[in-house]
Amino acid sequence: MTLKSSNKVETNRYELVVEIDGDTFMNAVNAVYKKQVKNITIPGFRKGKAPRSIIEREYGEGVFYEDAMKELYPQALEDAAEEAGLELVRDTIDLDVEKADKSGFVFKAVVTVEPEVEIENYKGISVKPMSLEITDKDIDEEIQKVLKRNSRIVSVEDRPAEKDDIVVIDFKGLLDGEAFDGGTAENYSLTLGSGAFIPGFEDQVIGHKSGEEFTIDVTFPEDYQVEELKGKAVKFEIKLHEVKTHELSEFDDEFVKDVSEFDTVDEYKADIKKKLEESRKEEAENDKERQIVEKLTELVKAEIPEAMFENRLDGIVDEFAMNLRTQGIDLDTYMQYTGLTDEKLRETYYDRAVSQVKVRLALKKIAEIEGFKATEEDIENKYSELAETYKVEIDRVKAAFTSKNIADDIELSKAMDFVKESAVNEE
């Protein structure tokens, strides 16, 4: 492959002229012939046995050229872009063949490339630190969660329903006096305050007792997934069969022995505090990174091609679909069930895609400015880490991830660590 020329034709678009020598092109032509000959019939020869020269005489010398060019140009284009110091972006390619014969193959391609990036003031980014203090209230809240997990569910008759109670209800939703699809159920168990139903529903059940029948008024959100109910005011006829609550155990040494490896309340509380401290440190680190990411998206200056956002959006949607599959549901079924469209789903994640692209470009530029490079040892360690994470042989990891991809990730990670270490806490 020879890069004959590289010229910028517009923002983030370059025209590359690439030449592939005659020997390489003819070898590709011969490889295509070997693949296709078994399907070709020429009079006087058994099917699949006609010599290449006979087929070319019958159908033209260039009969295999197009497929040979398709085989060669993607890698040749990638190599040419690397030689020109350009990072290709997956987008529309305007391809024009200038020459294809025994002497070689020359093509011209107009491609989209990653933008030129500028970034300043990434050292000493100001962040608001999260408090690491664990209070008695924090510990008590964890204890209440444990007590609730180990509680008994009992019916209550002597008081109205309260927040966190479980109510068993029949309900029928009415729009303009007519029942609507999906708005009716019997003996439905609902935890009040869970937010499982639309805003206003659970709040209006609170205060009613077992055996009561009543009507509530609610309005569906404007972004509700069912089109005919968006923003609509409806009534729900409700019959409250039963109110249930959590009966908590006494929090004492006996309870602690039953639910943990500890013998006393003090030991258990000390363990809760230790775990909360570890969790809070991790949470604070994540929050610090979130703040830095927000700042980096503001600091990066570049005319970013829309294709980069769309490509990242494709990746996010694919990840979302993969997560659904792990839960036993495919994306089409999920969208049908929720009333989502492909357009709406992409709209939901578009801002995330924009942020991720901007941060990646920012970190890539910082790595370049600061001279961060992935060493061979870094790359091998990363391969080993991935193999351990996925519980597979390291050779399978190397087959799935190129060393360039691994190196890019390592360099971005080094840049993020550098920015985080240089960040300063607000007073």
Buried (B, 14 or more C-beta within 10 A) or exposed (E): BBBEEBEEEEEBBBBBBBBBEEEBBBEBBEBBBEEBBEEBEBEEBEEEEBEBEBBBEEEEEEBBBEBBBEBBBEEBBEBBBEBBEBEBBEBEBEEEEEEBEEEBBBBBBBBBBBBEBEBEEBEEBEBEBBEEEBEEEBBEEBBEEBBEEEEEEEEBEEEBBBEEBBBBBBBBBBBEEEEBEEBBEEEBEBBBEEEEBBEEBBBBBBEBEBEBEEEBEBBBEEEBBBEEBEEBEBBBBBBBBBBBBBEBBEBEBEBBEEBEEBEEBEBBBEBBBEEBBEEBEEEBEEBBBEBBBBBBBEBBBBEBBEBBBBBBBEEBBEEBBEEBEEEEEEBEEBBEEEEBEEEEBBEEBBEEBBBBBBBBBBBBBBBBEBEBEBEEEBBBBBBEEBBEEEEEEEEEBBEEBEBEEBBBBBBBBBBBEBBBEEBEEEE
